[in-house]
Amino acid sequence: MFDRPEGGESAVLVSLDFGEADYAESLEELRQLALTAGLDVRATVEGKRPKPDATYFVGSGKAEEVAAALQATESRVVVFNHDLTPSQQRNLERKLESRVVDRTGLILDIFAQRAQSFEGKLQVELAQLEHLSTRLVRGWTHLERQKGGIGMRGGPGETQIELDRRMIRERVKSLKERLAKLKRQRGIQRRARRRSNVMSVSLVGYTNAGKSTLFNRLTQSGVYAADQLFATLDTTSRKVFIPDGGPVVLSDTVGFIKHLPHALVDAFGATLEEAVQADLLLHVIDVSSTSRDAQIEQVDRVLAEIGADEVPQLLVLNKIDLAGMEPGLERDEYGRIRKVWVSAHSGAGMELVRQALAERQRGLMDAIQQVNAVA
């Protein structure tokens, strides 16, 4: 989506406060998303409104302020901290004579940059096409000219916009069929793991909570990890032996975020299915973040949306080195470890994670043996 000359393409951020309690955190998150996308943020335009303006979302006066910021900073892109309707995006692009990207579009661009696996790229393309299909309302003249007749694409009188929509529908159908096939293949692999009594564990958590760093610590692998949003998109699975426990399959999944676009939740359903089908979720939490409670709530909300809210969780409170805390654990009323305090970066407290995994695995194996004995 973005051209990226050296230093990143220049951009102006726009964010309105509608009275949300987490407004400041949301704006900071937008800045991090823009940087992750490779943009050079040169200005931020803020404002307060009781509700969005139907035409420009920000109102005509604030739109003029955005135009002035674009000119003053010589920026080429406007990024909104909100989702825009297709007509609002079209009106803004006409008025500002610049590209306008909403929050969903920005996240989709980051996902397109980061997806590495074949399945991940298919999922990103599906999400992009489903988002684009609602935006084919541009005022460009080529979308209004009719196509048709002998030797022309499309049927008689079919407009370019209708042709575009039909092509998108056909591609979306093809992508969904290919993803469904990959889902069936994963199901076969999952059943094979169940037959071999191998516990399946998925790492979930807010983006940049340290999931990939923890995954690397536990598996001694080299999954890409960085202090940025959405450093990891593709699900990576590794088999690891836990002392006093046994073999465990660990899966590192995509990080969650506030207002995660529903198109992404749907498109990444196959990837997130690893969390749905897991025997245990390691919910990784950045204990040093001032927004950790809101982040925990957001992760739990998305887990409920995908049907993974019934999967047992082990809370891993990570980054204790940044919070000035010591390693530790907390047990629930049944005596099981439910929380551990660790630093995946330094390795402090990692033995507690392994201890908790070993306990959960022994409990799972005991349950399986009981079921087999009854059968």
N, C-alpha and C positions, 0 to 999 in steps of 0.2 A: 504494500500500500504506500509506503513512504520511500522517497528517495533519501539516501543517506550519505551526503557528502561528508568530508572529514569534519568531525565535531558534531555531526548530527544535524538533521533538518530543523530549522528554527520554528518554534511553535509558541502560541499563546494559549494558556489554560483559562477556562471559564467555569466558575462554580457558583451556584446560588444556594443560599441558606433558606430552607423552607421550615426551619424550626426544629431540625433533627438534633438529637442529643449528641450524635457522633459526627457532627459536621466537620470539625477540625481534623479528626482522624481520616475521614473520607477524602478530604482535600489533599492531605499528605500522601495518602495511598495513590491518588491520581498522579501526583508528582512522581512517585516511584514507578508507576506504570508507564508514564511518558518516558522516563529515563531508560526503563527496561526496553521500550520500543525503539530506542536510539534517537529520541528527539532532544533537541537543544531548547530547553524551556527558557524563554526570555522575559515573559511577563505573565502575571495572573490577574484576571479581572473577576472580582467578587461582587456579590450583591445579595439583597434580601427581597423576597417576594412571598406573598401568601400562597400563590399558586402559579404554575407556568403560564406564560403568554401563549395564546393559541397560534400566533403567526411566527414569532421569532424565539419562543420559549423564554427569552430574557427580557422582552419588551423592546420597543424601537429605540428608546433612549440608551439603554445599556448596549444594544447592538451598535450604536454609533460609537460608544466607548471602546468596544471591542475592535471596531474598524480603526480607531485612532491608535490603539495599542499595536495593531498589525503594522500600520504605517511607521510608527515610531521605532519599532524593533526590527523592521524589515523581515517580518516573519511570513511564512507561507501556509501554515496550518493552524487551525483553531481546534482545540480539543475540549469537549464538554464533559463535565463530571456527572453527566446524566444521560439517559436514553432519550433521543429525539424521535419524533414522528417523521416519516418520510417527507411530509410537506414542510415541516419546520426546518429540516436539513436542507431541502431545496431552496426555501426562502432565504435562509442564512447564506448559503453559497452565492446566491444571486446578489444579495445586498453587500456582502463582504468581499466578493470577487476572490474568494480563497477557498481552499478545501476545508470542509467541516467534518470532524470525526466525533462521534459520540462515544460513551464509555464502552458499550458493547463492541463497537467497531475497533476501538483501540485494543481491547483484550483479544479479539479475534486476530488482529495483526500480530500480536506477541505470540499467540499460539501458532500462527503460520510460520513464524521465524524459528520457533523452538522444536516443533515436531520433528522427530528423527526416524521413527519406525514407519513401516509401510502402513500399519493400522492407524497410527497417530495422524499421518498425513491425510488418510481417508476421512478420519473423523473431523479434522480441521476443515477440509474442503466441504464436507457436508454442512457444518455449522455456518461457514461463510455463505454458501449458496442459499441456505434457508433464511439467513439474515438479508441477503441481497434480494431475494424474491419479494420481500415487502417494500423494497426501495425502488422498484422499476416504475417510478412516477415522475422521472426527471422531465424538465421542460425542453429537452433537446429536440430539435425538429426531426431528426432521423427516427425518433420513436413514434412520430405521428404520421409519417409517410406510409402509405399502404404498400404491401408487397403482394404479389400474386401474378397469375397469368402464366403463359407457357414459358418454361425454362426458368422460372423464378422459384426461390425457396418458399415453402409455406403454401397454404391453400389460397384460393381466390379471395382477395380482400383482406388477407391476414396482415395486420399491422406489425411493425418491427417489435413493438413491446410485447405483442401476443406471441410472436415467434421466440423472443428471448425467454419469456415465461415458460413456453412449452419445452424449450431446450433445457432450462433449469430443472423442470419437473422430471424430465427423462434422466438427467444426470443424477438427481437426488434419488430416484428410484433405483438406479444402478448402484450407487454408493451404499444404500441401505441393504441391498441384497448381498453385496460383498462383505459388509460388516456383519451381517447375520451369519454368513458362512464362517467367518473368523470366530464369532461367538460360539458356534456349534463346536468348532475345533477346540476351543478353550474348555468347553464343557466336558469333552472327552478326556482332556488332560487332567481336569479337576477330579473326575471320577476315578482315574487311575491313581491319583494321589490319595484319595479316600480309601481305596482298596489296600494301599500299602500303609495305611494308618499314619500318614504324615500330616502334622498339623499345619494349617494354612493361616498365616498371619499377614495382615495388610497394615501398612503405615498410612495414617490419614492425619490431616491437620491443616491449619491455615498456612497459606503460602509463606515461605521464608521462615517457618518455625524450626527448621533444621531436620526435616525428615530424611533427606538424602545423606546428610552427614551422619545421622544415626544409622541409616542403612549401611553405609560404608564401614562404620565401626563394627557392626554386628557381622557383616559378611566378608570383610576384608576385600571389598571390591572397589572399583574406581568410578562409580556413578558420578556424573557431573554435579557439583554442589557449589553454590555461590551465594553471596549476600545480596540477593535480588529476588524480585517477585517472579514466580513461574520459572525457576531455574530448571525444573524437571517437569516434563509433560507426559512422556511415555512411561507406561507401567513397566517396571523392571523387576523380575523375580529371580531369586537365588535360593538354593538349598544350602542350609547351614546346620551344623551339628551343635546342639546346646548341651554343655556338660550337665550331668545328672538328669538329663531329659531325653534327648534323641534328635532325629532329623526334623527340621522345620523349614517350610517354604515361606520366605519373606518376600512381600511385594511392596514396592515403593510406588505410590500413586500420585496423581496431580494434586497440587495444593488448592485449597478452597479460598474464597475471597468474598467480601461483602458484595451483594447484588451480582452474584455470578449469573451471567446471562443464561436464561432457560434453554436457549438454543445449544449452549455448551453442555448443560446438564444432560440434555437429551442426546446430543451427538456423542458425548463421552460416556454414555451409559454402558457401553461395552467395557471400557477401561475401568470405570467405577464399579463394575460388576464384581471385580476382584474383592472389593470391600463388602459387597452384599453377600458373597459366597464364603467369606473368610470364617474361620473358627474363632478368631480373636482380632480385634482392632487395637493397634498401638496408636493412641491419639496423642500426637506430639504437640506440645504447647510451649510457646515462647514465654517463659515465666518472667522475663525481663521487660516484656511489653506492657505498657500502661493500658492497652486495650485487650488484654488477654481474656477477660470475661466475655466481652462482646465477640471475640474471635471464637471462643469455645462454643458460644451460642450459635454462631453462624455455621460452624462445622456440623454441629448436631442437627441444625435445621436441614442442611443439604443431605446428611445421612438419612434423615427421615423421608426426604423427597424420593430418594433412590431405594428405599426399603431396607436400609442397613441399620436402622435404629435399634433393632432387637439383638444385634450381634454384640457379645460381651466386649467391653473396652478396658484397656489398661492405660491410665493416664500417665504420660511421660512428660514431666515438667522439665523442659530443656533450657539450656543457657544459664545455669545457676552461676557460672563464672561471671557473667555480666550483671547478675542480680546480687552478687555478694552472698550467696547461700552455700550450704554444705549438702553433700549427697545424703539421701535418706529415703525412707519408704513409709507407707501407711497401708494398713490392712482394713478390710471391710468386716462386717459383723460375722461373716462365715470363716474368717481367718485367712482369706485370700489377699494377696497384694493387689491393691487397686490403684496406688499412686507411687511413682518413684521420682526422685529429684536427681537430675544428672546434667552433665555437660558432654554432649556428643563431640564437641570440638576438642576438649582436653582429655576426654576419656573418663573423667571422674564419675563414679557411680554406675558405670556400665555393667559391673558385676551384679548390680541389683536388677537390671533389666533381664539379664540372663537367668537370674534366680527366679524372677517372676514368670518368665517363659517356661522354665523347667517345671515349675509348680502347675501352671495351666496345662502343660502337655501331659503330665502324669494324670491330672484330673480328667482330661479328655480320653486318654487311653483306658482309664478305669471305667468310664461311662460306656465306651465302645465294647469293652469286654463284658459288662453287665448286659448290654443289649444282645450281644451274640449268645450269651449263656441262656437268656430267656427264649431266644429264637431257636 
